[in-house]
Amino acid sequence: MSMTSFGLVDAWQQLRIGSSNSGVSSGQDWITTSGGQLASHSPVDGSLIGTVQVTDRAAFEEIIRRAQAAFLHWRSVPAPRRGEVVRQIGDELRAFKEPLGKLVSYEMGKSYQEGLGEVQEMIDICDFAVGLSRQLHGVTMHSERPQHRMFEQYHPLGVVGIISAFNFPVAVWSWNAMIAWVCGDTCIWKPSEKTPLCSVACQRIIAEVFKRNDVPEGVSCLINGGAEVGQWLAASDAVPLVSATGSTRMGQAVGNVVSNRLGRALLELGGNNAIIVSDKANLELAIRAALFGAVGTAGQRCTTTRRLIVQEQVYPEFTRRLTKAYAQIRIGNPLDQRNHMGPLIDLAAVRAYLAALEQVRLSGGRFLLAGGVLSGEGYESGCYVHPAVAEVENGWPIVQHETFAPILYLMKYTTLEKAIALQNGVRQGLSSSLMTTDMQEMELFLSAAGSDCGIANVNIGTSGAEIGGAFGGEKETGGGRESGSDAWKAYMRRQTNTINYGQHLPLAQGITFDL
């Protein structure tokens, strides 16, 4: 692939990531470490994009020190003023939307349209956070004691650690950071070692805004490296909240370390999401929802549609339409906007995909589309695969497992109650969807007897959450909530206050204590 043919050289120059060996930063300052180099290769064509420095222990401790010192200043800046800084970050992201979207696409492998969409998510969360900066409100309550006033308020929490995954290399960080910043916290970001250059680009973009606004070093910190660096962050007593996005196994490790020191963990982990297709569904909508849900980002979203539960009466017609739609999927360079699907993130992901297909075969699954690895011109990286579709049983171990790849599992149902039981019958509980035009079915699906997921949609797919709603799931998905609604409360400490403006000291519950 020619870098000039998609404007990549210009994009790298705009983002200033070309020959940079930076990787550890407290804002404008880039810290030299002895931790070695971390190389970023594109799954699009296998090319080396660049390298970053790996954080060593000394640099990590310096970052912690700077983040703590910055918090003492940042927490006292009025929240609307903090919101104004975030507003300017949103404007800066608008200016860099195209080059940053290309970097996301090229380093991660998702389509360019999805790369642009991810940057738009960052812009949207900035807009949300700006409004939020004037709404960090508490509540007032009536006291049982005369001439007393009670109220609750929220204060900045401290240093927030953010561990993000490769599949959304910039958006999920912004969900946390923009909200944390308007709440008065400082942030330390540990991105995936598979997409380090996206983090460097973001740090350079926001550093310019912080410089214009005299924001001190340490409000936005960046550390790069492997699991060990993330473990340091999780174990640090200086970090009261760690927000971690990734696999359930990773989340369990982070959660255990953080809970052992009585810190807070906000976990966004695996998904095993299902679409239920009713016999009362608009099948055209259902096909479109299932196709993007299963194939978008090459099946590497936590909200990817992994299971389709189809009412038996419409199953033959639906599967006929589905296989016809899959035949139209174009796979190739994600920067070529004629293509729908790009590569998996790396060869390890390809091996996991092939292992999952083999497990389906050994379990007795019947493939409507067999999948496989693509080879030949344009596929030299070895990371391109065919989407697969297979008829399975919900209880099979491989179906219960989240495989980060474009593998879609099909199963039939008779009644909606049985479909909901199938959907809920996995260890994960992130996103879910029902395709129907029947109001009674909708209400059942959204009731307490319906979906047990953190996200439950009707007549849209499982992926594509908007930033205005709280994002997260139940069970092995972790239970955390990010982004919209009142998710901001996770980034603050809650305080109950009572003021006695009288001349006496009555005790609660009518207790007397006379001398």
N, C-alpha and C positions, 0 to 999 in steps of 0.2 A: 504494500500500500504506500502510495506517495503521501508524505506528510503535507506537502504543499497543496495537494488536490482537495483537502478538506480544511485548509486554513489552519492547520495545527501549529505551524511555526509561529504565525502571528498570535495565536492564542497563548502559546507558551511565553512569548515576549510580553504580552499584556499582563499575564499573571506573574511574571518574573520568577518562573520556576526552572528555567532551562538548565543551567549548569550549577544551580544552587546545591550545596551540601547541607543546608540548614535542616533542622528537624526538631530542635528544642528551643522554645521561645517563651518569654514572659510578656510579650507584646511587640514592641519595636526591637528589643534586644534579641539577638540570636546567640545562644550559648554553645561554645565549642565543648565537645565531650570526647572521651576516650572509648566510647561504647562501640565503635566500629560503624560500618555503613549498612544501610538497608536499601536494597535495590527494588525498584518498581518496574515490572515488565507488563506490557499491555497484553491482555488475553486476546485482543483483536488480531494481532499479527506476531506476537512474541517479542516485540522490540523492547529494548531498554529505554524507558522514558527518562529516568533520572534516579538519583540516590539521595537519601537523607541520612543525617547522623542519628545513631541510636542513643537514647538517653542512658547515661551511666548513673550510678548511685549518687555521686557527688552533685551532678547536675539536677537530679531529681530533688535532692534535699534543698538545693538553691531555689528551685521552682516553688517548692512548698513554702519556703521562707518568704519569697516575694508575694505569693498569693495571699498569705496570712497578713503581711504588712499592708498590702493594697486593700484588703477587706476593711481594715480599721478606718480607712479614708472613704471608700466607696459606699459603705453602709450609711454614712452620714450625708451623702449627696441626696437631695430631695428626689423622690421616686419619679416625678414628672421630668426632672432634668435627666435622670438616667434613661427615661423613655425617649427623650430627644436624641440622645446618642444612638440608641437603637434605631430610631427613625432614620438617621443619617446612614447607618449601616444598611438598612433596606434600600436606600437610594443608591448606595455604592454597589450593592448586589445587582440592582437593575442595570447599572452601567456595565457590569462584568458578566451579565447573564449568558451571553453567547460563548465567550471563551471558557468560562467555568463549566457550562453545560457540556462543552466538547471534552474538557478534561475528565469530567465524571464519566462520560460515555467511553472514552478511550482507555482510561485507567481501570474502570470497573467492568465495562463490556455491555452495559445496557444501551438501548437505542438512544440516538441523539435527542429524539422527542422526549424520552423519559429523563434524559440528563437535563434538558431545559426545564422539564416539569419539576425536577428535584430542586433546582435553583429557585423556581417560582415558589415552592414550599417555603424556602428560606425567607423570601420576600414577604410571603403571606404571614409567617409567624412574627416577623418584625412588625408588620402592621398591627397584628393582634396584641403584641407586647406593648406597643406604644399606648393603645387604649387602656390596657391593663394597668399601666403605670399610674393611672389616676383612679384606680378602682381596687386597690389592695385593702379592702375594707374589713372591719370586724363587725361585732354586734354588741348591742347593749341589752342588759337584763335588769329586771326589778329585783332589788335586794329584799330579803325578809326582815332586815334590820332597819329601823327608822334612820333617816338622814344618812343613808349610805347609797352609793352608786356603784353598779357593777358593769363591767364591759370586757370584751375580748379584743385583742389586737394582735397583729402579726409583725414580727421583726425579721430582718435578714438572718439567715442561718449561719453563713460562713463560707468556707471553701467547698465548692461542689466539684466532684470528680465525674467526668463523662467518659465512658468507654463505649465507643461506637463500632458498628460492624461494617464490613466491606460493601454490602448490598445497597446501602444508602450512605455513601461516604461523607456527605455534607449535611443533608436535611435533618437527620436525627440529632446530630450535634446542635444544630441551630434550634430545634425544638426545646432543648434543655438550656442552652446558653442564653438565648434571648430572654426567656422567661426568668432564668436565674439572675441575669444582670438587672432587669427592672426591679426584681425583688431585693437587690442590694448585695447579692453574693458575687464572689469571684469564682472563676472556673479553671479547671485543669483538664484538658482534653487529651485522651489517649485514643487515637484512631486505630483502625485495623492496620496491621502490618502489610496487608495486601493492597491498600490504597493510601499510602502516606502522602503522596504529592497533593492530593485534594486538600488535606489539612494544611499543608504549607501555603497553598494558594489562598485559602480562607484567612489564615493568620495574617498574610500580607495585606489582604483587602481591608480587614478591620483595623489593622495597625494604623493605616492612614487616617481613618476616622478618629481613632483614639488620640492620635497626635494632635489633630486639629482642636480637640476638645479638652486637652490637658488631662486625659485620663491616665492615672499612674500605671507604671509597669506592674504586672501581676494580676490585673483584672481578667485578662485573657491569657492563659498559659497553654503551651503545647508541648507534649512529650511524645516521642515515637519509639517504637520497639516492639518486641514480642510479648508473650504472656508474662514474663518476669516483671516487666515494667507495669503492666496492669495489676499484678499482685502487689507491688509496692503501693500503688494508689489505693487499692482496696484495704490494705492493712494500716494505712496511715491514720493515726488518731487526730491528725490535723484536718482531716476531711470528713465532716459530719454526715455528708450525703454522697453516695456513689450511685450514679445512674448508669446501668450497664445494659447494652443491647447485644444480643447474640444467641448462641445455642443454649438449650436448657442446661447442658453440662457445664458450660462456662458460667451461667447464672447461678447454679448451685454452688460452685466454687467461690464466686464473688460474694454471694449472699452469706455463706457460712463464715467467711473471714470478717465481713462487715458486722454481722450479728454478734460474733464472738467478742468484738470490742464495743458492742452496744451502739453501733452507728446505724444509720438509715441506708437501706438499699432500695432503689427504684429499678425494678427488673422488667425488661421487655424481651421475652424469650421466644421459644419456638411456637409455631402455629401448625395446625393440621386441619385446614379450613375446608368447609363443605358448602356446596350449593345444593339445596333441595329444589328439584324441578317438579312442580305439581302438574297434574293432568289439566289444571285450569290455568296454566301459565301461558304467557305469550312466548312461544318457542323461539321466535326470532330474537327477542330480547335475551332469552336464556342462553342461546348459542353465543351471542356476542359477549355476554358477561362471562361465560365459562371460558371462552377462547382467550380473552385478554387476561383473565384471572390466572389461567394455567400457563400461558406462554410469555406474558409480560415479564421483563427482566430475566428471561430464560428460566422461569420458575424459581428465582432466587429472592423472593420477597417473603417476609414472615406472614404476609396476608395472601400469599399465592393460593389459588384454588387447587387443592390436592385431591379432593373427593367430590364426585357428582352422584347424588342420590336421586334417582329418577323414578317417578311413578310408573308402574309396570305397563299401564295402558298406552302411555306415550313413549315408552322406552324404545321400541323399534324405530319410530319416526325420528325421535330425537337423536339417536346414535347415527342414523343415516345422515342427517343434516350435519352432525358434529364432524364426522369423518370427512365429509365434503368440504367443510370450512377449514379443517386442518390442512387439507391438500393445497390450500391457497397461501399458507404461511411461507414467507420468503425469509431465508436464514442467511446471514452474511454480515459483512462489515456494518456495525451499528451506526457509523457516521453516514452511511448511505441511507437516505430517508426512504428509499424504496423497500428496504428490508424491515421486517417486523421483529425479528429476534436475532440477538447477537450471541456471543460465546458464553460459556460458563467461566467463572472467575479464574480457574487454573486447572492443571492436570489432576490435582487431587480431587477436585470436584467432579471431573469426568470419571475418575475411578469409582467414586461413591455412586454416581449415576449408573454405571455399568453393574456395580454390585447389587444395587436395588433392583434392576431389571432381572438379574439372575435369581434373586430371591423371589420375585413374582413368578418366574417360570417354575422354580422348584416347589412353590406353594400351590401350583395348579392354575395360575391365572391365565386368562385367554386374552391375547393381545389383538386389539383392533388396529393399532399402529405399533409396530415393534420397536421403534427407536433405533439407536445406533449412533456411532461417531462418524462425522463427515470428514472427508479427506479430499485432497486435490487442490487446485488453484483457489486461493482465497481462504483456505482453511488450514494453512501451514502451522498455526499455533497449536493445533490438536485439541482445541477447547470448544469446538462447535459440535453440537449434537442434534439429532432429530428429536422432536417431541414424541412421547410415547403415551398411549392410551390403553388401559387394560381393565378387564372385568375381574373383580376381586371379591373377597369376603372382608368385612370390616374388622374382624377380629384377628386377622393375620398379623404377625409381628411387624412385617415390613410396612403394612398399611398404618399401623399404630405409630410408626416412626416418621419423623419429618425428614424427607430427602430433599435437599436444596437443588432441585433440578426439574425440568419440564416433564414430569410424569404425572398423569391424571388417572385416578382410580374411579371406576364406574361400579355402581351397584343399584339394584332395584328396590322399590318399596311398594307396599299395598295401601297402608293408611298413613296419614300424616303423623300420628302419634308414634308409629314405628320408625318413620323417617327421622323424627326428632331424636328418638332414642339412638339411632345409628349415628347421627351427627354428634350427639353428646358423648358417644361411647368411645372417646379417645382421651388421652392424658392431657392434651392441650386444649386451650379454650380462648383463642384469640378472636377470630372473625367467622361469621356465618352469614348465610343468605338463603332466602326463600323466594322463588319465582312463582307468583300466583296472581290471579285477578280476583280471588275470593276473599272478602273481608274477614270472614270467620277464620279462615286459615291464617291470615295475617295476624289477627289478634292472638290466636293460640300460640303462634310462633314467637310473638313478642311478650307473652305472658310469663309468669313465674314457672309455668309448666312447659315452657318452650326452650329456646336456645339458652345454653349455659355459658355463652361466650361474652366477652367484654364488648364486642361489636356484633350487632344483629341487624341485617339489612333486608329490605323487601324490594324486589324488582331492580336491584343493582347487584353487582358482584361482591366478592369478598375483599378486593383490594381497592385502593384509591380513596383512603380516608381523608377528610378535610381537616384542616388544623383547628377549626372552631370547636370540635368535639374532643372530649378526653379520649386519648388513644391508649389501649392496653387490653389485657386479657386475664383470664382466671386460670386456676389449676397450674400446670407446669409452664404456662406462659408467664407466670411471675406475679401477677396481681397489681403491677404498677400502672400509673396513668401519667401520660405526658401530653404536652401541647395545650389544647383548649379547655373550655369549661373552667372548673376550679382546680385543675391540676397544679396551678401555681402554688397552692398551699404546701405541696411537698417540699418546696424550696425555701420555706420560712419556718420560724419557730413560733408557736402559738402561746400567747400569754393571757391569763385571766387577771383582771385588775379590780380591786375594790377600794373605793375612796370613802372615808368617814368624814363628812363635813359638819358633824354635830359636836356637842360638848360631852357626850357620854360614850361609853365603850360597851355597848350590848354585844353579847356573844351569840354566835349562830346556834340554832337548834334550842334556843331558850335557856342555855346553860348559865347558871349563876356561879360566880367566883368572887364572893365578897370577903374583904379583909376586915 
